[in-house]
Amino acid sequence: MDWRVKPLDAILATAEKKSLHRTLGWFQLMLFGIGCVIGTGIFVLTAAGAQKAGPGLMLAFAIAGAICIVAALCYAEIAAMVPVAGSAYTYTYTTMGEFLAWTVGWALILEYAVAASAVSVGWSGYFSGTILNQFLGIQLPPWLAAAPLALGGAPGGFINLPAVAIALLITWLLMIGTTESARVNAVLVLIKVAALTAFVALTLPSSDFDVERFNPFLPAGVFGGFGTGVGAVGAAATIFFAYVGFDAVSTAAEETKNPQRNVPIGLIGSLLFCTVFYILVAAGAIGTIGGQPIMGPNGIPFPAGSEELARQCALPQYAEALVCSNEALAHVLRMIGWSGVGNMIGVAANFALPSVILILLFGQTRIFFVMSRDGLLPEGLSKIHPKWKTPYVVTAITGSLVAVAAAFLPVGQLADIANAGTLYAFMMVAIAVLVLRKTQADRPRSFRTPFIWVVAPLTVAGCVFLFFNLPAAAMLVLPIWGVIGLFVYFAYGYRKSQLARGIVEVVPMDDEEPLTPGV
């Protein structure tokens, strides 16, 4: 096979001639990463993670965070060397060739779209529980507020209407917004950090905090078993979903001032900040009201988001359990006598989670933009609106698909599916760093990953390890999606790509306007 490796110099030259505006500094990149990382993983998946691991959720956050740290070190080196849009897709293109780059880009499309759907579902739980129920006294009928039972949703569910609404609203904002959505994101990040700080301050020193609630610490063990998705490692495989934020930072490298300095700071800084918060919040939630999973008759926790768990949660003895809550953090504070603050946490989540959807959709449109720029997808997909200066066509298509998935799938299943694509992309980035160290050893590197021949293999091993601890259904999604991608590639991209036509460097049309960032 002709691997068609795109020269790194050509990629950099293309980015300069057909480029995005460089407007972002390190602080904005950190906000960018924090805005995406702190969201569903802690506001929503705390309950799903506790059902998989119990108090071992804290260990799960540490496992996922450790793998993300070594992955972020790989990202930092290569993103500083190749400061263009496209993230793992572009890095693979310049090291391992077009075919593997296509598989990575196709996986990233799955990752961002499904992740945005998962966050939309997570937002729906807080909106229904806090805004509608607590403040307005409105109880949405189950058939309008949850996914169908056949797909693992709550009994009586048909469509998650609030999730559809927020997905379409954010899509509209991204289509029309440039500076507007950037300002919205900054405000939402501050709201969610303040909310989580208040949660930690009220739970860790609380008189309700009892270390006995951490016993047993690992009720499902460290490894729940192949394909079960439970245990501390199974929970880590699920909540790894939340860390996609630092990958989104790298998609903004082409829009960053002094990317050689600012991209590594944004990547690693946002990741470390968020990981510490995750562990503290998990400790506060479990220590105050407990987080033991509801066990099945075989001694294994019922799958998160499953029909069996939904039926158990409908029983009176589990009505107040952490693992049954759709708005975990607000629920914890209400249980320990801080109902007012709990409601405010719910309000904060209603404001915070849309920023995650916004950044995920932003990241996907930038992947589409670069794949289209390389000729692997039709150029019309990334057409720029003459007034809004955003890729409105692909944004509208993506947003519509996100809304459909959010309507009919529960958050836990969506997170696991998104992780399959995420882990594949992270693994390929680690391999790409090693390839560049061998093939372009003399090229200047403003950031060099320390102990790269240890860090990169650890990243690969960690990603493979977590992938095989996903539920079996989630593991199957990536190869099935990959087969669909191969049909698309050989039907279109293989013949139409710029390299296939002998075009190494892409020059913009005279009347083409540069793309401005959507957040």
FENNOR-V871388 format. One record per helix or strand. SS is the DSSP state (h for helix, s for strand). FROM is the first residue (numbers start at 1). TO is the last residue. If there is no record, write none. Layout:
ss=SS from=FROM to=TO
ss=SS from=FROM to=TO
This chain:
ss=h from=8 to=17
ss=s from=20 to=20
ss=s from=24 to=24
ss=h from=26 to=37
ss=h from=40 to=43
ss=h from=45 to=81
ss=h from=87 to=93
ss=h from=98 to=135
ss=h from=142 to=145
ss=s from=147 to=147
ss=h from=149 to=151
ss=s from=158 to=158
ss=s from=160 to=160
ss=h from=161 to=176
ss=h from=179 to=203
ss=h from=211 to=214
ss=h from=231 to=251
ss=h from=253 to=255
ss=s from=256 to=256
ss=h from=259 to=289
ss=s from=295 to=295
ss=s from=301 to=301
ss=h from=307 to=313
ss=h from=316 to=318
ss=h from=322 to=324
ss=h from=328 to=335
ss=h from=339 to=373
ss=h from=379 to=382
ss=h from=392 to=408
ss=h from=411 to=439
ss=h from=452 to=467
ss=h from=472 to=496
ss=s from=515 to=515
